[in-house]
């Protein structure tokens, strides 16, 4: 009664497959697994996201701000 949808099919051919390794300039002694592991180690170690200020500095600034607010309130009231 109703037409069933067919699953999509793709003719995918990987760009860097083992069959295409006859390109000029590729070194046969080159180990791609070793390269990819080195790449992951290097790229992962260089990504360090730092906050604007350390937590200790923020707490110190907050305490000093509260102390100043308290002193100013006592002085002018």
N, C-alpha and C positions, 0 to 999 in steps of 0.2 A: 504494500500500500504506500509506504513512505520510502523514499530512497535513502539508503544508508550512506553516510559520508565515508569516503575511502581515506585511509591514512596517507599523508603526504610522503612522497618518496623523493630522494635527492640522489643525484649522481655525483657524489663527492669524491674528489681525487686529492689527496694531501699534497701540498706544495713541496714538502721536503721528505718525500718517501725514500725508501732504500733503492727503489728502481731508478730514481732521478739523480743518483749520486755520481753520475758520469760527467757532471759539469766540470769545466776547466777551472782550475784553481783550488779545488777541494783536496785537502791532504788526507790520504788514506789512514795515516797514523793518528788522526785527530779523534779523540774520544768525546762524543757529544754528551754522554752522561756526566763525565768529569767537568765539562764546561758548564753544563746547566747547574750542577751542584755548586760550583764556584760562583756562578752568577747569582744564585739565590742567597748564598752566604754574604756576598759583598753587597748586594742590593738591600738585604734585610738589615745589615749592620749599620748602614748609613742613614737609615730613616729613624731619627730621634725627634719626637715632638716634645718640646719643652713648654711648660706653662710660662706665663708672663713673670710671675714671681714665685719663689718657693713658699710652701705653706707656713714655715716658721716666720718668714718675713711678713706675710699677710696677717698672721695672728699678732705679731708685735705692733704693726701699724694699727690694727683694730684696738688693741689695748691702749695705745697712746692716744688715739682719737677719743675713746671713751673717757680717759683720764682728763684730757683737755676739755671735753664737753662738761664734765662734772665740775672742774675748777672754774670754768667760765660761768656756769650756772650759779655756783655759790658766791662768786664775786659780784655779780650784777643783780642778785635777788636778795 
